[in-house]
């Protein structure tokens, strides 16, 4: 693979000048909750508080601002599952440029409607991002319009790199910077800025286990496409690095680790409960890496929270999933004799064990139970995995079968 010239500090500094008054210099705050996990200071860079709710406006605006007046007048085309769509839509609106954004049919309603509100025409096409992206590229080529990629362009990388400048200028002594990774535009730009301004910092990328294209690519020495992507973190669900982003990561990044969907769900719960922040799964990938203790994270650690655009319905499900994964929520099904007082006996026993019962469903008909039995489904708030084990053991000792849900 031919070596490409990496994005340099002058390009990132120029991008920062263009973004002055456009992108917010988001807070870099100390997190006591995360500091407990690494035995040293952890700071969070809150790009979930950026315009459009993610870092994407940085790269999108930088790219569009460098187009000729004629190109902007004709309009631009992009493809995205959500955050890049909103970044392009807002950047185009600020620059008086028409924008058409292709989004997968499964894209969340919240992100689709937000993209439309920023002024873009949204076309829902394709079963996944790859299909929508292919259609968008064909549409741009056919109409001779500029296609704005989500990560594979120098201007995009330079715009995202302004984050690295902000981090380096906000803290003198950086041990490790932890950055979510999808296609690699964010970590490429941030790493380029940090290597020039804080060369001693350790840079760690974090990918979702179900969309981890960089580890096999780095092992092979070239971009490798995944056959399948499956993760709740749609913001980092890219199936293949770009050639340019791959070269940046290969040259500038110390390590790329992976975290499970379970870990990201647990991270979302911690962020909401302890840090008072709403994140999307991709935005919580760095928090998940802290919780899992993956990679060498030398403090002071800076964790980049890349976005907070989460569908409320997904948030509801993910929070429940995260509570379950962390032992804070326990849902199960059991059978009890169909006679007076049995449900009261079961609930009384649970109360003795100190759980909070948040849901009870009692089914006599329409389920596969023996004659003289009823099925009961319960949702409990618990104090941790050890508490769940205590509850399950007590239920079994009293003759209740437990089917965890």
Steps between C-alpha positions, in 0.01 A plus 500: 500500500643840402594719793293818530619823657353535847302805604731747670469759774475799259188348337340447841585851613345641182190289567481645848500853362215411264304344786539801727147604596355186337608207718485522878817451703331235711575452872787285626388403851634278777299181557525365853287201399750385236808599698413226749557238230850600388653617826570847367336803339253444217365791299211490255485702178127559455434502125148383579448870581624607155264649240289218347594286803826360364845593368393460135432870436877560524599293200187570298527877529871498425442295185210709370670830575783401262268439203482757223195730491382314192524161673308627802233653278442165328479317834660203674411138564575288805407167655467427868313305766462819699774723639688575177161572341427767758849647475477533122146634517591774750827590323316526167231716655758737652677532164183536291559170323229246404563155649356158422567232758440129442421308816427128550136404534569387859641842603342621821212744465669746737808529274296510180278781628798693641674484160189636332469778755853613417380549142618193308292288266498149646471191280443171683663230290669169567492240775822628660754781482701325228201489267405862573860609446522325162177665386620841618831468311315398182256790541784751543691363201194500278416864581861617524460608864760492777475192722592568864636178655462430872872446564714431192615851405780730614265791569274279713797367696644849550165627630472214749861566599398829661382286791858388558618862507237589759602207721872579479440868580276419797730265691879505524570145611310243290555133576246335268228617265218252437304552178202312346577362155273419207647575159788683666453868408478623858797308637707581190454875545529498878813283486661726239440804723614326819819357351597856402401672824516229770740238361525310829128419513394140453213479247253211529212438263186313604277302265182304556574127500232447234652763269872472571658544157829657612656209697491258201600781265802594710596133523476465121676830427212624285129587535293184542121508461284311746241267354250589771450791739277459806501756780271742678763771437388619159731802524809276472350219292733530199591171336836614360761769561580741220843487339587842641362441848672161514838662432442758775402236756786272400754782534366701793284285730648283774220247539146419386289303748145369486201514735176304495149636463441391861790718614375801303152457645647492850705809413185685392342427836808621689519815288137584571508407868846616612605754237154647427558469124290345224718314249439280200667157500785615273555802723532271801757265343790668681314482831443129436874453446564658841242275667638188331862594569606418145823636361777682682334817631769708665357796698420779465251352254286707265187321375333646194120481522432522127121542493168502682244443224302202623145403416287517816364150437852363458605688813219334694602155379873561542460634853302192597757281327782683677329468837463128439863463393621681812272300732263788570200346324375141504209373294387138527208265448375235744193286571294503819203290618163642390352555845439798728801649675773351277583825320498681836742239638739543205497879516543497877807280470650738242429795729690322778799478266503878454412524132275766352227344287438725197281271291277194544310310231265215599391260221248224544402450134687495171826364643646150528439423867375193681143480620482666839794734435537857379796675344644812664750737337677746730737794450717587799743775590798343673827611660742308283584158360559351845152613602352334190682177588355518853147550362535214250639265767218580741235452229646161410511393866130584530416289197461775239645439155675812366522582128700821464374731227 
